[in-house]
Amino acid sequence: MNSQSYYLEEGFPFHHRKLEKLKAFLAKNDLTYDQQIQYSVLLCNDEGGIVGCGSRHENILKCIAIDKTLQGEGLLQRIMTQLITNAFDQGMSHLFLFTKPQYNEIFSDMGFYSIAETKDMLLMENRRNGIQQYLAKEAAPFKNLSDTMVGAIVMNANPFTNGHRYLVETAARQCDRLHVFVLSADASEFPPDVRLELVKRGCSDFPNVFIHGSSDYLISHATFPDYFLKDKASGSEKAVELDLKIFGNYYQKAFGITHRFVGEEPFSKITALYNQEMKKILPHYGIQVVELPRHCLNDTIISATFVRKKFLEGDLQGLKTFVPSATYEYLLSKKGQRLRNKLLEKGETL
């Protein structure tokens, strides 16, 4: 029986030497520190050595490890209790957990339920059948429809441009029904409520198009955190696979999706990788992936990146032909200008 005593140490998050020690401990346990982490807890022995750790980014628990020589002694429970308490203190009750598939039983005993897994990754949540219940409610209006071709588009729309509208319009012509899922994560220049509203207004004239938020279950910090690190592409295939498995296993069944439409991606490495993996994985779930060329205007590819650049430069007149009227009105509005000033204060350049 181990007579050593241990204490917990919190970081919001850790920095400098303590952070380097945490990274080294994770590396010994085949884990990598996530730069988006907001809170970490260390379990240390009397000599100050790390024997366990866990971290949180928003409502996702991750980077959880216990020294291999001390596993099975109840130390993991102390770390998990502290992480959950911290999350609850921040008003977060619906929690997700990233771990390895071999630890499914351990975390199941702590009240977490499996959503999806790959060979290397397991995503769990603390609500039994949480994703099924969410999608049952979201897809209820379409339950008894007999549409034969049901399309889906997943977009960030940061902000909604005429390029996005072209993708929606082209896909809608090929479908009986088209579902557009707008990312709900608050990790972009334009807030999620603004992005969702601009897509709804920009697509209001398409009778067979239905707009949804994506929740935490689709390209979110929980299912695909690398998406929000635009310069990261290597090592992301595993996270892509997890996200696409969720789409195939749950969204396809709930909405009866037969086709997923994407635009060509000449700019973002991570989105190009996602498109590539989509073509490999989704056909196994009966979903045909249709990649459409980007919409151009005067030899310029219409992208959200281009629109944000012009917006921050103050070239609103030059943007008029690149965005739908609803987006243009927002960019001109007081809310839009307040957002522009806020982004400029943060030093945004794109």
RAPE-V698909 format. One record per residue. N is the residue number from 1. PSI is psi in whole degrees, -180 to 180 (999 if undefined). OMEGA is omega in degrees with one decimal (999 if undefined). NEAR is the number of other C-alpha atoms within 10 Angstrom. Layout:
n:N psi:PSI omega:OMEGA near:NEAR
n:N psi:PSI omega:OMEGA near:NEAR
//
This chain:
n:1 psi:131 omega:-178.1 near:4
n:2 psi:122 omega:-178.6 near:6
n:3 psi:2 omega:179.5 near:5
n:4 psi:143 omega:174.4 near:7
n:5 psi:155 omega:-175.3 near:9
n:6 psi:155 omega:177.4 near:18
n:7 psi:155 omega:179.3 near:12
n:8 psi:143 omega:176.4 near:15
n:9 psi:131 omega:-176.4 near:14
n:10 psi:147 omega:173.7 near:17
n:11 psi:144 omega:-172.6 near:14
n:12 psi:49 omega:-6.5 near:12
n:13 psi:-169 omega:176.6 near:17
n:14 psi:157 omega:178.5 near:19
n:15 psi:167 omega:171.2 near:11
n:16 psi:-131 omega:-171.7 near:7
n:17 psi:-41 omega:180.0 near:9
n:18 psi:-40 omega:178.4 near:14
n:19 psi:-41 omega:179.3 near:15
n:20 psi:-37 omega:176.6 near:13
n:21 psi:-40 omega:177.7 near:15
n:22 psi:-45 omega:179.6 near:22
n:23 psi:-41 omega:-179.9 near:17
n:24 psi:-40 omega:179.1 near:16
n:25 psi:-42 omega:177.7 near:22
n:26 psi:-42 omega:-179.7 near:21
n:27 psi:-38 omega:178.3 near:12
n:28 psi:-22 omega:-179.6 near:12
n:29 psi:21 omega:176.5 near:15
n:30 psi:35 omega:177.0 near:10
n:31 psi:156 omega:-179.9 near:16
n:32 psi:135 omega:179.0 near:15
n:33 psi:137 omega:179.4 near:17
n:34 psi:121 omega:-175.2 near:15
n:35 psi:-11 omega:179.1 near:9
n:36 psi:-1 omega:-176.7 near:15
n:37 psi:138 omega:-179.0 near:18
n:38 psi:-22 omega:-176.0 near:14
n:39 psi:139 omega:176.5 near:19
n:40 psi:152 omega:174.0 near:26
n:41 psi:136 omega:177.7 near:25
n:42 psi:142 omega:170.1 near:27
n:43 psi:119 omega:-173.4 near:23
n:44 psi:152 omega:174.7 near:17
n:45 psi:-178 omega:-175.2 near:15
n:46 psi:-25 omega:-179.6 near:10
n:47 psi:1 omega:179.8 near:8
n:48 psi:5 omega:178.8 near:12
n:49 psi:143 omega:-179.9 near:13
n:50 psi:127 omega:176.6 near:22
n:51 psi:-5 omega:177.9 near:19
n:52 psi:159 omega:-179.6 near:26
n:53 psi:164 omega:174.3 near:28
n:54 psi:154 omega:-177.4 near:23
n:55 psi:167 omega:179.2 near:27
n:56 psi:135 omega:166.4 near:26
n:57 psi:114 omega:-172.6 near:20
n:58 psi:-123 omega:-177.4 near:17
n:59 psi:25 omega:179.2 near:22
n:60 psi:123 omega:176.6 near:23
n:61 psi:133 omega:-174.0 near:26
n:62 psi:178 omega:178.3 near:24
n:63 psi:47 omega:-177.4 near:22
n:64 psi:127 omega:-177.3 near:23
n:65 psi:151 omega:175.0 near:24
n:66 psi:139 omega:176.3 near:23
n:67 psi:131 omega:-174.3 near:17
n:68 psi:-31 omega:-178.0 near:11
n:69 psi:-10 omega:-176.2 near:8
n:70 psi:6 omega:-179.9 near:13
n:71 psi:143 omega:-179.1 near:13
n:72 psi:5 omega:-179.1 near:10
n:73 psi:13 omega:175.9 near:11
n:74 psi:8 omega:-177.8 near:10
n:75 psi:-32 omega:179.9 near:18
n:76 psi:-38 omega:-179.0 near:21
n:77 psi:-37 omega:178.7 near:13
n:78 psi:-43 omega:-180.0 near:15
n:79 psi:-45 omega:-178.6 near:23
n:80 psi:-40 omega:178.7 near:19
n:81 psi:-43 omega:-179.5 near:12
n:82 psi:-42 omega:179.1 near:18
n:83 psi:-44 omega:-178.6 near:25
n:84 psi:-41 omega:177.7 near:17
n:85 psi:-44 omega:178.7 near:14
n:86 psi:-43 omega:179.6 near:17
n:87 psi:-44 omega:179.3 near:21
n:88 psi:-38 omega:178.2 near:14
n:89 psi:-27 omega:179.0 near:10
n:90 psi:8 omega:177.4 near:11
n:91 psi:18 omega:-177.9 near:10
n:92 psi:113 omega:-180.0 near:14
n:93 psi:-27 omega:178.4 near:14
n:94 psi:108 omega:-172.9 near:14
n:95 psi:146 omega:174.0 near:20
n:96 psi:157 omega:-178.2 near:26
n:97 psi:129 omega:174.4 near:24
n:98 psi:129 omega:175.2 near:18
n:99 psi:-169 omega:177.3 near:20
n:100 psi:149 omega:-175.1 near:14
n:101 psi:-31 omega:-177.5 near:16
n:102 psi:-12 omega:-179.3 near:11
n:103 psi:14 omega:-178.0 near:10
n:104 psi:-49 omega:-176.1 near:17
n:105 psi:-40 omega:-179.0 near:12
n:106 psi:-49 omega:-177.3 near:13
n:107 psi:-24 omega:173.3 near:19
n:108 psi:-39 omega:178.7 near:14
n:109 psi:-16 omega:179.3 near:9
n:110 psi:9 omega:174.8 near:12
n:111 psi:20 omega:177.0 near:12
n:112 psi:148 omega:-175.2 near:20
n:113 psi:138 omega:-176.3 near:21
n:114 psi:136 omega:172.5 near:21
n:115 psi:-54 omega:-179.2 near:24
n:116 psi:155 omega:177.2 near:19
n:117 psi:156 omega:171.2 near:22
n:118 psi:-171 omega:177.6 near:15
n:119 psi:-32 omega:-172.2 near:11
n:120 psi:-17 omega:-171.1 near:12
n:121 psi:146 omega:175.3 near:16
n:122 psi:129 omega:176.1 near:21
n:123 psi:129 omega:-179.0 near:26
n:124 psi:164 omega:174.6 near:26
n:125 psi:162 omega:-176.4 near:24
n:126 psi:23 omega:174.4 near:18
n:127 psi:124 omega:178.1 near:17
n:128 psi:127 omega:179.9 near:14
n:129 psi:32 omega:-177.6 near:12
n:130 psi:-46 omega:-177.3 near:16
n:131 psi:-38 omega:178.2 near:17
n:132 psi:-41 omega:-179.4 near:14
n:133 psi:-41 omega:179.4 near:11
n:134 psi:-48 omega:-176.2 near:12
n:135 psi:-32 omega:176.9 near:17
n:136 psi:-40 omega:178.9 near:16
n:137 psi:-42 omega:-177.1 near:11
n:138 psi:-37 omega:-175.6 near:15
n:139 psi:0 omega:-176.0 near:15
n:140 psi:-41 omega:-179.1 near:11
n:141 psi:-15 omega:-174.8 near:10
n:142 psi:8 omega:-170.3 near:13
n:143 psi:-41 omega:-173.1 near:13
n:144 psi:14 omega:178.2 near:7
n:145 psi:150 omega:-177.8 near:10
n:146 psi:30 omega:179.3 near:10
n:147 psi:138 omega:-177.4 near:12
n:148 psi:-29 omega:179.0 near:12
n:149 psi:108 omega:-177.1 near:14
n:150 psi:117 omega:-177.1 near:23
n:151 psi:164 omega:176.5 near:28
n:152 psi:144 omega:172.2 near:29
n:153 psi:135 omega:173.6 near:19
n:154 psi:123 omega:-176.6 near:18
n:155 psi:154 omega:173.5 near:21
n:156 psi:-39 omega:177.1 near:22
n:157 psi:64 omega:-172.2 near:22
n:158 psi:67 omega:2.5 near:23
n:159 psi:-174 omega:179.6 near:27
n:160 psi:124 omega:-175.8 near:30
n:161 psi:176 omega:174.2 near:26
n:162 psi:-19 omega:173.1 near:24
n:163 psi:-45 omega:175.3 near:23
n:164 psi:-43 omega:-178.3 near:28
n:165 psi:-39 omega:177.7 near:18
n:166 psi:-42 omega:178.3 near:18
n:167 psi:-46 omega:179.7 near:19
n:168 psi:-47 omega:-177.4 near:24
n:169 psi:-44 omega:-180.0 near:17
n:170 psi:-44 omega:179.5 near:13
n:171 psi:-40 omega:-177.1 near:25
n:172 psi:-34 omega:178.9 near:21
n:173 psi:-25 omega:-177.0 near:12
n:174 psi:-5 omega:-172.2 near:13
n:175 psi:154 omega:167.0 near:19
n:176 psi:-37 omega:-178.4 near:15
n:177 psi:139 omega:-179.3 near:22
n:178 psi:127 omega:176.6 near:28
n:179 psi:128 omega:177.8 near:22
n:180 psi:120 omega:180.0 near:22
n:181 psi:119 omega:-178.5 near:21
n:182 psi:127 omega:-174.6 near:26
n:183 psi:133 omega:-176.9 near:26
n:184 psi:-12 omega:-177.1 near:24
n:185 psi:136 omega:178.3 near:20
n:186 psi:72 omega:-175.3 near:12
n:187 psi:19 omega:-177.6 near:15
n:188 psi:170 omega:-179.0 near:15
n:189 psi:-41 omega:178.8 near:16
n:190 psi:130 omega:-176.8 near:20
n:191 psi:154 omega:-176.1 near:15
n:192 psi:-37 omega:-179.8 near:21
n:193 psi:-36 omega:177.8 near:14
n:194 psi:-46 omega:-179.3 near:18
n:195 psi:-44 omega:-179.7 near:23
n:196 psi:-44 omega:-178.5 near:26
n:197 psi:-40 omega:179.9 near:17
n:198 psi:-35 omega:176.2 near:24
n:199 psi:-43 omega:178.8 near:27
n:200 psi:-46 omega:-178.9 near:19
n:201 psi:-38 omega:-178.5 near:15
n:202 psi:-14 omega:-179.7 near:21
n:203 psi:12 omega:-172.8 near:22
n:204 psi:-18 omega:-178.7 near:13
n:205 psi:4 omega:177.4 near:10
n:206 psi:107 omega:-173.5 near:13
n:207 psi:-23 omega:-177.2 near:10
n:208 psi:17 omega:-179.5 near:15
n:209 psi:132 omega:-177.9 near:21
n:210 psi:129 omega:-173.1 near:15
n:211 psi:135 omega:179.3 near:19
n:212 psi:154 omega:162.8 near:17
n:213 psi:168 omega:-177.0 near:20
n:214 psi:-15 omega:-176.3 near:19
n:215 psi:-163 omega:179.5 near:16
n:216 psi:0 omega:-170.4 near:20
n:217 psi:-4 omega:-174.1 near:23
n:218 psi:120 omega:-175.4 near:22
n:219 psi:67 omega:179.6 near:29
n:220 psi:179 omega:175.0 near:20
n:221 psi:-22 omega:178.8 near:22
n:222 psi:-47 omega:-172.6 near:26
n:223 psi:-30 omega:-174.5 near:28
n:224 psi:69 omega:-175.2 near:21
n:225 psi:-29 omega:-177.8 near:17
n:226 psi:-22 omega:-179.5 near:24
n:227 psi:-32 omega:-175.1 near:22
n:228 psi:5 omega:172.7 near:16
n:229 psi:86 omega:-166.8 near:12
n:230 psi:-23 omega:-177.3 near:12
n:231 psi:4 omega:-175.9 near:11
n:232 psi:124 omega:176.5 near:13
n:233 psi:-40 omega:-178.5 near:17
n:234 psi:140 omega:177.9 near:11
n:235 psi:4 omega:-176.4 near:9
n:236 psi:-9 omega:-177.2 near:16
n:237 psi:-37 omega:-178.0 near:17
n:238 psi:-42 omega:179.4 near:16
n:239 psi:-37 omega:176.9 near:23
n:240 psi:-46 omega:-178.7 near:25
n:241 psi:-42 omega:179.9 near:24
n:242 psi:-48 omega:-178.8 near:23
n:243 psi:-44 omega:-177.9 near:25
n:244 psi:-31 omega:174.6 near:23
n:245 psi:-39 omega:177.2 near:22
n:246 psi:-43 omega:179.9 near:20
n:247 psi:-45 omega:-178.1 near:20
n:248 psi:-42 omega:-176.4 near:20
n:249 psi:-34 omega:-171.8 near:14
n:250 psi:-55 omega:-176.1 near:19
n:251 psi:-41 omega:179.6 near:21
n:252 psi:-45 omega:-178.3 near:21
n:253 psi:-41 omega:-176.2 near:15
n:254 psi:-41 omega:-174.4 near:19
n:255 psi:-7 omega:-177.7 near:23
n:256 psi:36 omega:-173.6 near:22
n:257 psi:132 omega:178.8 near:24
n:258 psi:-23 omega:-177.2 near:20
n:259 psi:143 omega:172.3 near:23
n:260 psi:126 omega:-175.7 near:23
n:261 psi:137 omega:177.6 near:22
n:262 psi:156 omega:173.5 near:22
n:263 psi:151 omega:174.2 near:20
n:264 psi:146 omega:-176.4 near:15
n:265 psi:94 omega:179.6 near:19
n:266 psi:-6 omega:-171.7 near:10
n:267 psi:-57 omega:-172.6 near:11
n:268 psi:123 omega:178.8 near:15
n:269 psi:-41 omega:-175.4 near:16
n:270 psi:-37 omega:178.1 near:22
n:271 psi:-37 omega:176.3 near:19
n:272 psi:-41 omega:176.9 near:16
n:273 psi:-43 omega:179.5 near:16
n:274 psi:-46 omega:179.0 near:21
n:275 psi:-42 omega:-179.3 near:20
n:276 psi:-46 omega:-180.0 near:16
n:277 psi:-32 omega:178.5 near:16
n:278 psi:-42 omega:-179.0 near:22
n:279 psi:-26 omega:179.6 near:16
n:280 psi:-38 omega:-168.2 near:11
n:281 psi:-46 omega:-171.1 near:18
n:282 psi:-32 omega:176.7 near:22
n:283 psi:-26 omega:177.5 near:14
n:284 psi:-17 omega:179.1 near:11
n:285 psi:14 omega:179.0 near:16
n:286 psi:23 omega:-179.1 near:14
n:287 psi:122 omega:177.0 near:22
n:288 psi:130 omega:179.9 near:18
n:289 psi:126 omega:-179.5 near:21
n:290 psi:115 omega:179.8 near:16
n:291 psi:124 omega:-177.1 near:16
n:292 psi:145 omega:177.6 near:15
n:293 psi:150 omega:178.7 near:13
n:294 psi:146 omega:178.2 near:18
n:295 psi:135 omega:-177.9 near:18
n:296 psi:155 omega:172.9 near:14
n:297 psi:117 omega:-178.3 near:11
n:298 psi:48 omega:178.2 near:6
n:299 psi:9 omega:176.5 near:7
n:300 psi:125 omega:176.0 near:11
n:301 psi:126 omega:-179.3 near:15
n:302 psi:111 omega:-179.9 near:21
n:303 psi:158 omega:176.4 near:23
n:304 psi:-33 omega:178.0 near:21
n:305 psi:-45 omega:178.4 near:14
n:306 psi:-44 omega:-178.5 near:15
n:307 psi:-43 omega:179.1 near:23
n:308 psi:-39 omega:179.9 near:20
n:309 psi:-48 omega:179.2 near:15
n:310 psi:-38 omega:179.4 near:17
n:311 psi:-46 omega:-179.0 near:20
n:312 psi:-28 omega:176.9 near:18
n:313 psi:-11 omega:-179.9 near:13
n:314 psi:12 omega:-178.8 near:15
n:315 psi:67 omega:-175.8 near:12
n:316 psi:-36 omega:179.1 near:14
n:317 psi:-37 omega:179.8 near:11
n:318 psi:-15 omega:-178.7 near:11
n:319 psi:-15 omega:-168.0 near:20
n:320 psi:-37 omega:-177.4 near:16
n:321 psi:-1 omega:-177.2 near:13
n:322 psi:-10 omega:-177.1 near:22
n:323 psi:153 omega:174.2 near:23
n:324 psi:163 omega:-175.6 near:21
n:325 psi:-37 omega:-179.1 near:16
n:326 psi:-41 omega:178.5 near:17
n:327 psi:-42 omega:-178.9 near:25
n:328 psi:-42 omega:178.3 near:21
n:329 psi:-40 omega:178.8 near:14
n:330 psi:-43 omega:-179.0 near:15
n:331 psi:-33 omega:179.0 near:22
n:332 psi:-22 omega:-172.4 near:14
n:333 psi:169 omega:177.1 near:12
n:334 psi:-39 omega:177.4 near:11
n:335 psi:-43 omega:179.4 near:12
n:336 psi:-41 omega:-179.6 near:18
n:337 psi:-33 omega:174.8 near:16
n:338 psi:-40 omega:177.2 near:12
n:339 psi:-42 omega:179.3 near:17
n:340 psi:-46 omega:179.1 near:21
n:341 psi:-39 omega:179.3 near:14
n:342 psi:-43 omega:-179.7 near:13
n:343 psi:-39 omega:178.9 near:16
n:344 psi:-37 omega:177.5 near:14
n:345 psi:-34 omega:178.7 near:9
n:346 psi:-7 omega:178.7 near:9
n:347 psi:22 omega:178.1 near:9
n:348 psi:142 omega:179.5 near:14
n:349 psi:-8 omega:179.5 near:11
n:350 psi:999 omega:999 near:16
//
